[in-house]
Every structure is written in C-alpha cells, then in structure tokens.
Amino acid sequence: MHISFLQESQENTSAGISENMYCRVVGSVRVSQEKKNVMVFKITQVSDMLEVDAHELEVVHARLKIRQYKQKENDSIGANSAGGAGLTNSMMGGLATGKIRKVHN
C-alpha cells in the first residue's frame, strides 16, 4: 500500500509519528491500477490505548450488526421466494472495516 500526504512536506504532517506507533489517520483510500493508495489529510499519535480498544470493539460490533441484518434479510427473502436464494450475490456480501494500525514505512 502506498501512502502519500496532502501537504508538501511529509515531515510537517507526520511530526512525532514513527514506525511501530499507533496513530489516527484521516484520509482517503483509493484503488488505482489494482494498487491501494492512501491520501493522508491528517495523522496524529494515539496516546491512550483505550482508544485503540474502543475502536476494535466498534469494528466487531459493526460486523455483528451487519451479520445480523444480513441474516434477517436472508430469512425474509427466503420466506418470500421459492428458491430461498437470499442476498448471497448482493452488495451486502462484504464489509470494509478499518483498524488503527501501526505506522509502517
């Protein structure tokens, strides 16, 4: 994955951030020529590990709620259709989630 910074100077944008450090990133993920790119607008250090724990719990909760929603929709569609195909080929087929990651250069 390629990471680029919106500002001209990477040093000014990532001051205080080093490798293997938890950080909060505000940016945009794009795919170009089958490669993921991150355009970083802002990056700050995470100083409280409770924030990391809370984020991980939010991600797990979101996955469980979407799974619950998919099951409810599949059950509803299955009950109303003879084939009972459900939402297997729909846009509900996946979930993109983020996780606070360590900075890697």
C-alpha positions in Angstrom: 0.0 0.0 0.0 1.3 3.4 -0.9 0.8 6.3 1.5 1.0 9.9 0.3 0.5 13.1 2.1 -1.7 16.0 1.1 0.8 18.6 2.3 4.1 19.2 0.5 6.3 18.3 3.5 5.9 14.8 5.0 7.9 15.9 8.0 5.4 18.6 8.9 2.5 16.2 8.5 3.9 13.3 10.5 5.8 15.1 13.2 6.1 12.9 16.2 4.9 9.8 14.4 7.4 6.9 14.0 7.4 3.3 12.9 5.5 0.8 15.2 3.5 3.6 16.7 -0.3 3.7 16.9 -1.8 6.6 15.1 -5.1 8.1 14.0 -5.3 8.8 10.2 -7.8 10.9 8.4 -7.6 10.3 4.7 -9.0 8.7 1.6 -8.3 5.2 0.3 -8.3 4.8 -3.4 -7.5 1.9 -5.8 -5.5 2.7 -8.9 -4.2 0.1 -11.2 -5.1 -2.6 -8.7 -3.0 -1.0 -6.0 -4.4 0.6 -2.8 -3.3 4.2 -2.1 -4.0 6.3 0.9 -4.1 10.0 0.7 -3.4 11.3 4.2 -5.0 14.6 5.2 -4.1 14.4 8.9 -2.2 12.0 11.1 -1.9 12.2 14.9 -0.4 9.9 17.6 -2.8 7.8 19.7 -1.8 8.5 23.3 -4.5 6.4 25.1 -4.6 2.7 24.4 -8.3 2.8 25.5 -8.9 4.5 22.2 -7.4 1.5 20.3 -9.5 -0.9 22.4 -12.7 1.1 21.8 -12.1 1.2 18.1 -11.6 -2.6 18.0 -14.9 -3.1 19.9 -16.7 -0.7 17.4 -15.4 -2.7 14.5 -16.5 -6.0 16.0 -19.9 -4.5 16.9 -20.4 -3.2 13.3 -19.6 -6.6 11.8 -22.0 -8.4 14.2 -24.8 -5.9 13.4 -24.3 -6.3 9.6 -24.3 -10.1 10.0 -27.5 -9.8 12.0 -29.0 -7.6 9.3 -27.9 -9.9 6.5 -29.4 -12.9 8.3 -32.7 -11.1 8.9 -32.9 -10.1 5.2 -31.9 -13.6 4.0 -34.6 -15.1 6.2 -37.2 -12.6 4.9 -36.2 -13.2 1.3 -36.0 -16.9 1.8 -39.5 -17.0 3.3 -40.9 -15.0 0.4 -39.2 -16.8 -2.5 -39.4 -20.4 -3.7 -35.7 -20.7 -4.3 -34.7 -19.1 -1.0 -31.5 -17.6 -2.6 -31.1 -14.8 -0.1 -28.7 -12.0 -0.5 -25.6 -14.0 -1.5 -24.9 -12.0 -4.6 -25.9 -8.6 -3.4 -24.0 -5.6 -2.2 -24.5 -6.9 1.4 -21.9 -9.6 0.6 -19.0 -7.8 2.3 -17.9 -5.2 4.9 -14.9 -3.0 4.7 -13.7 -2.1 8.1 -10.7 -0.1 9.3 -8.4 -0.7 12.2 -6.0 1.6 13.8 -2.7 0.2 12.6 0.9 0.7 13.5 2.8 3.0 11.1 5.0 1.1 8.7 7.4 2.8 6.3 
